[in-house]
């Protein structure tokens, strides 16, 4: 009889953990989306500044051949 009570408690505990994990799944997806958005913005800004620096170097190089 006590084994059934213990198994019932374990099943209820496992079900509670599963419910908590399944509700956090959507939250984790939103967090990953925000992280990817920040990485994308940082990459675009970095490439923009790098592009301007390279354009200046290419212009000076082209001026040297003129």
C-alpha positions in Angstrom: 0.0 0.0 0.0 2.8 2.5 0.8 4.5 1.7 -2.4 1.5 2.9 -4.4 1.5 6.1 -2.4 5.1 6.7 -3.0 4.7 6.0 -6.7 1.7 8.4 -6.8 3.8 11.1 -5.2 6.7 10.5 -7.6 4.3 10.6 -10.6 2.8 13.9 -9.3 6.3 15.4 -8.8 7.4 14.3 -12.3 4.2 15.8 -13.8 4.9 19.1 -12.0 8.4 19.2 -13.4 7.2 18.4 -16.9 4.6 21.2 -16.7 7.1 23.8 -15.5 9.6 22.8 -18.3 6.9 22.9 -21.0 5.8 26.4 -19.9 9.3 27.7 -20.0 9.9 26.5 -23.5 8.2 29.5 -25.1 10.1 31.8 -22.8 13.4 30.3 -23.8 12.5 30.7 -27.5 11.8 34.4 -27.0 15.1 34.9 -25.2 17.0 33.2 -28.0 15.2 35.4 -30.5 16.3 38.5 -28.6 19.9 37.3 -28.4 20.0 36.6 -32.1 18.5 40.1 -32.8 21.2 41.7 -30.7 23.9 39.7 -32.5 22.5 40.7 -35.9 22.4 44.4 -35.0 26.0 44.2 -33.7 27.2 42.4 -36.8 25.5 45.0 -39.1 27.0 47.9 -37.2 30.5 46.2 -37.2 30.3 45.5 -40.9 29.2 49.1 -41.6 32.1 50.6 -39.8 34.5 48.0 -41.3 33.1 48.8 -44.8 33.7 52.5 -44.3 37.3 51.9 -43.1 37.9 49.6 -46.1 36.4 52.2 -48.5 38.9 54.8 -47.2 41.8 52.4 -47.7 40.7 51.5 -51.2 40.3 55.2 -52.1 43.8 56.0 -50.8 45.2 53.0 -52.7 43.5 54.0 -55.9 44.8 57.6 -55.4 48.3 56.2 -55.2 48.0 54.7 -58.7 46.6 57.8 -60.3 
